[in-house]
Amino acid sequence: MDGKGAWRDNVFVERLWKSVKYEEVYLRAYETVSHARASIGRYLDFYNGRRPHSRLGGKTPDQTYFNQPLLAAA
């Protein structure tokens, strides 16, 4: 497959959602949808700002794409 609809179109998003599911969603028992949204939002802040990524040379996405310093652990 190439062009529109290629597997490459979704590979990065699929990898992100795998991380979200296994590192956040499957480990929590959310009481409400609003709790789930808040918790997943915190996880995405962690994922982008504090979690090093091997594919990015140990940097976070924020460091790589926005040249931001590493955030302190909460």
ROSE-4610 file (N, C-alpha, C; in Angstrom, 1 decimal, always signed):
// ROSE-4610
residu = [M/M/M/D/D/D/G/G/G/K/K/K/G/G/G/A/A/A/W/W/W/R/R/R/D/D/D/N/N/N/V/V/V/F/F/F/V/V/V/E/E/E/R/R/R/L/L/L/W/W/W/K/K/K/S/S/S/V/V/V/K/K/K/Y/Y/Y/E/E/E/E/E/E/V/V/V/Y/Y/Y/L/L/L/R/R/R/A/A/A/Y/Y/Y/E/E/E/T/T/T/V/V/V/S/S/S/H/H/H/A/A/A/R/R/R/A/A/A/S/S/S/I/I/I/G/G/G/R/R/R/Y/Y/Y/L/L/L/D/D/D/F/F/F/Y/Y/Y/N/N/N/G/G/G/R/R/R/R/R/R/P/P/P/H/H/H/S/S/S/R/R/R/L/L/L/G/G/G/G/G/G/K/K/K/T/T/T/P/P/P/D/D/D/Q/Q/Q/T/T/T/Y/Y/Y/F/F/F/N/N/N/Q/Q/Q/P/P/P/L/L/L/L/L/L/A/A/A/A/A/A/A/A/A]
num = [1/1/1/2/2/2/3/3/3/4/4/4/5/5/5/6/6/6/7/7/7/8/8/8/9/9/9/10/10/10/11/11/11/12/12/12/13/13/13/14/14/14/15/15/15/16/16/16/17/17/17/18/18/18/19/19/19/20/20/20/21/21/21/22/22/22/23/23/23/24/24/24/25/25/25/26/26/26/27/27/27/28/28/28/29/29/29/30/30/30/31/31/31/32/32/32/33/33/33/34/34/34/35/35/35/36/36/36/37/37/37/38/38/38/39/39/39/40/40/40/41/41/41/42/42/42/43/43/43/44/44/44/45/45/45/46/46/46/47/47/47/48/48/48/49/49/49/50/50/50/51/51/51/52/52/52/53/53/53/54/54/54/55/55/55/56/56/56/57/57/57/58/58/58/59/59/59/60/60/60/61/61/61/62/62/62/63/63/63/64/64/64/65/65/65/66/66/66/67/67/67/68/68/68/69/69/69/70/70/70/71/71/71/72/72/72/73/73/73/74/74/74]
x = [+0.8/+0.0/+0.9/+0.5/+1.2/+0.1/+0.5/-0.5/-1.5/-2.7/-3.7/-4.2/-4.3/-4.7/-3.5/-2.3/-1.1/-1.0/-0.4/-0.2/+0.7/+1.5/+2.5/+1.7/+0.5/-0.2/-0.6/-0.8/-1.3/-0.3/+0.9/+1.8/+2.2/+2.4/+2.9/+1.7/+0.5/-0.6/-0.9/-0.8/-1.1/-0.1/+1.2/+2.2/+1.9/+1.5/+1.1/+0.0/-1.1/-2.2/-1.9/-1.0/-0.5/+0.1/+0.9/+1.6/+0.5/-0.4/-1.5/-2.3/-2.6/-3.4/-2.7/-1.4/-0.7/+0.0/+0.3/+0.9/+0.0/-1.3/-2.2/-3.6/-4.3/-5.7/-5.9/-5.1/-5.3/-4.9/-4.1/-3.7/-4.6/-5.7/-6.6/-8.0/-8.7/-10.2/-10.8/-11.1/-11.7/-13.1/-13.5/-14.8/-15.8/-15.3/-16.2/-15.4/-16.1/-15.5/-14.6/-15.0/-14.2/-12.9/-13.0/-11.7/-10.8/-11.4/-10.6/-9.9/-10.7/-10.1/-9.0/-9.1/-8.1/-6.9/-7.1/-5.9/-5.2/-5.9/-5.2/-4.5/-5.1/-4.5/-3.1/-3.1/-1.9/-0.9/-1.3/-0.4/+0.2/-0.6/-0.1/+0.9/+0.7/+1.7/+3.0/+2.9/+4.1/+4.8/+4.0/+4.5/+5.3/+4.8/+5.5/+6.5/+6.4/+7.3/+8.4/+8.1/+9.1/+9.5/+8.8/+9.1/+10.1/+11.4/+12.3/+11.9/+12.2/+11.9/+13.2/+13.3/+14.6/+14.7/+13.7/+13.7/+14.2/+14.0/+14.4/+15.8/+16.5/+17.8/+17.8/+16.7/+16.6/+16.0/+15.6/+14.9/+13.4/+12.7/+11.3/+10.8/+9.6/+9.1/+9.1/+8.8/+8.9/+10.3/+11.3/+12.7/+13.1/+12.7/+13.0/+12.4/+11.1/+10.3/+10.2/+10.3/+10.2/+11.4/+12.5/+13.7/+13.5/+12.7/+12.4/+13.2/+13.6/+14.3/+13.5/+14.1/+13.4/+12.6/+11.4/+10.6/+10.9/+10.8/+11.1/+10.0/+10.4/+9.4/+8.4/+7.1/+6.0/+5.9]
y = [-1.2/+0.0/+1.2/+2.2/+3.5/+4.6/+5.8/+6.9/+6.9/+7.4/+7.6/+6.2/+6.0/+4.7/+3.8/+4.3/+3.4/+3.2/+2.0/+1.7/+2.8/+3.4/+4.4/+5.6/+5.8/+7.0/+7.0/+5.8/+5.7/+5.1/+4.7/+4.0/+4.8/+6.1/+6.9/+7.1/+7.3/+7.4/+6.1/+5.0/+3.7/+3.4/+3.8/+3.6/+4.4/+5.7/+6.5/+5.9/+5.5/+4.9/+3.6/+2.9/+1.7/+2.1/+3.1/+3.6/+4.1/+4.9/+5.4/+4.3/+3.3/+2.2/+1.4/+1.0/+0.1/+0.9/+2.1/+2.9/+3.7/+3.9/+4.7/+4.0/+3.8/+3.4/+2.0/+1.0/-0.3/-0.4/+0.6/+0.6/+1.4/+2.0/+2.8/+2.3/+2.6/+2.4/+3.7/+4.4/+5.7/+5.7/+6.6/+6.7/+7.3/+8.3/+9.0/+9.4/+9.8/+10.2/+11.4/+12.3/+13.5/+13.1/+12.1/+11.6/+11.0/+10.3/+9.6/+10.7/+11.7/+12.8/+13.5/+13.8/+14.5/+13.7/+12.4/+11.5/+11.3/+11.1/+10.9/+12.1/+13.3/+14.6/+14.7/+14.3/+14.4/+13.4/+12.2/+11.3/+11.9/+12.5/+13.1/+14.2/+15.0/+16.0/+15.3/+14.2/+13.4/+12.9/+12.3/+11.6/+12.6/+13.8/+14.8/+15.6/+15.8/+16.7/+16.1/+14.8/+14.2/+12.8/+12.1/+10.7/+10.7/+10.2/+10.1/+9.0/+9.3/+8.3/+7.9/+6.5/+6.0/+6.4/+6.5/+6.9/+8.3/+9.1/+10.5/+10.7/+9.7/+9.8/+10.1/+9.6/+9.9/+11.2/+12.0/+13.2/+13.1/+14.1/+14.1/+14.7/+14.5/+15.1/+16.7/+17.2/+18.6/+19.1/+18.4/+18.8/+18.8/+17.7/+17.5/+18.5/+18.7/+19.5/+21.0/+21.3/+22.7/+23.2/+22.4/+22.8/+23.3/+22.6/+23.0/+22.2/+22.7/+21.9/+20.9/+19.8/+18.8/+19.3/+19.0/+19.4/+18.6/+19.2/+18.5/+17.5/+16.5/+15.5/+16.0/+15.7/+16.2/+15.5]
z = [+0.0/+0.0/+0.0/-0.7/-0.7/-0.9/-0.6/-0.8/+0.3/+0.1/+1.1/+1.6/+2.9/+3.5/+3.7/+3.6/+3.8/+5.3/+5.7/+7.1/+7.8/+7.0/+7.6/+8.1/+7.6/+8.0/+9.5/+10.1/+11.4/+12.4/+11.9/+12.8/+14.0/+13.9/+15.1/+16.1/+15.6/+16.5/+17.2/+16.4/+17.0/+18.1/+18.0/+19.0/+20.2/+20.0/+21.1/+21.9/+21.2/+22.0/+22.7/+22.1/+22.8/+24.2/+24.1/+25.4/+26.3/+25.9/+26.7/+27.4/+26.6/+27.2/+28.2/+27.9/+28.8/+30.0/+29.8/+30.9/+31.7/+31.3/+32.0/+32.1/+31.1/+31.1/+31.8/+31.4/+32.0/+33.5/+34.0/+35.4/+36.3/+35.8/+36.6/+36.5/+37.6/+37.6/+37.7/+36.6/+36.6/+37.2/+38.0/+38.6/+37.6/+36.9/+35.9/+34.7/+33.7/+32.4/+32.7/+33.5/+33.8/+34.5/+35.4/+36.0/+35.0/+34.1/+33.0/+32.2/+31.8/+30.9/+31.6/+32.9/+33.7/+33.8/+34.1/+34.3/+33.1/+32.0/+30.7/+30.2/+30.5/+30.2/+31.0/+32.3/+33.1/+32.5/+32.0/+31.4/+30.2/+29.3/+28.1/+28.4/+29.4/+29.8/+30.2/+31.0/+31.4/+30.1/+29.3/+28.1/+27.2/+27.1/+26.2/+26.9/+28.2/+28.9/+29.8/+30.3/+31.2/+30.9/+30.0/+29.7/+28.6/+28.8/+27.7/+26.7/+25.5/+24.4/+23.7/+23.7/+23.1/+21.6/+20.9/+19.5/+19.3/+20.3/+20.3/+21.0/+21.2/+21.8/+23.3/+23.9/+25.4/+25.7/+24.7/+24.9/+25.0/+25.5/+25.4/+24.1/+23.7/+22.5/+22.6/+23.8/+24.0/+23.8/+24.3/+24.1/+22.6/+22.0/+20.6/+19.6/+19.8/+18.8/+19.2/+20.5/+20.9/+21.6/+21.7/+22.3/+23.7/+24.5/+25.8/+26.8/+27.9/+28.9/+29.6/+30.1/+30.8/+32.0/+32.1/+33.3/+34.5/+35.6/+36.9/+37.2/+37.9/+38.2/+39.2/+39.0/+39.9/+41.2]
